[in-house]
Amino acid sequence: MAFETGNEGQVTKQIEQVTSKVPSTTFLIAAVAAMGVSLTLKCLCKDKNALFVGQWAAPFLLLGVYNKIVKTEGHD
């Protein structure tokens, strides 16, 4: 879906307004939880599921960094 330049800015602002309300620690907790669930699945010999869930940690951490940047620097 293509956005016009003005529309993209509005969509970005709306997304950042919503995500800036989420505490940054939420993303850290989600990443640690994903690692814990992955470890549990690995111990239960569910290797494929463990790998799948374990890969969630990095995106959660990246979202946390993005969230922190938006909160401190703003979007523009």
N, C-alpha and C positions, 0 to 999 in steps of 0.2 A: 504494500500500500504506500503510495507516494504522498508526501505532505508538502504543502507550500512552505516556504521559509518562515512566514509569519505563524502559520499553524503549528509547525514543529516547535517553535519557541513556546507557544502556549501549552502544548501538550507536555513539553519538558518541565515547564514551570508547575503545572498541575501535579505531575508525578513527583517532583522534588518537594512540593508542599506536603504531600501525603507522607512520603518516606522520611522527611526530616522530623516527623513526629515520633518515629520509631527510635527507641534508644539504641545506641551503637552496640551496647553490650548484648542486645538480643541476637545479633548476628554472630557474636563470639560464642554465646551459649548454644546457638543452633549448630555451629561448626563442631564444638566439643561434643555435643549430643550425637551428631552424625558419626563422629569417630568412635564414640562409646557403643552405639548401635552396631557399627561395622565390626568392632572387636567382638561383641557378643555373637553376632552372626558367624564370624570366623570360628569362634570357639564351638559353635553348634554345627560346624562342618558345612555351612551354607556359603561356600566360597564365592559363588557368582553374586549372590545377594550382598555379601559383605563388601565386595569390590564396588558394586553399584552404589550402595549407601555411602561408602567411604569417599567416593568421588564428590559428594555433596559438600564436603568441608571447604574446599578451595573456593567455590563460588560464594558460599556464605561469608567467608572472610573478605573476598573482593567486594561484595555488597556492603559489608561493614566499613571498609575503607572508603568506598564511594559515598556512603551515608555521612561519614565523618567529614569528608572534604566538602560536601554540599553544606553541611551545618556550619563549618568554619569559614569557608571561602564564598559561599553562595553560588548561584548558577551562572551568573554573568559577571 
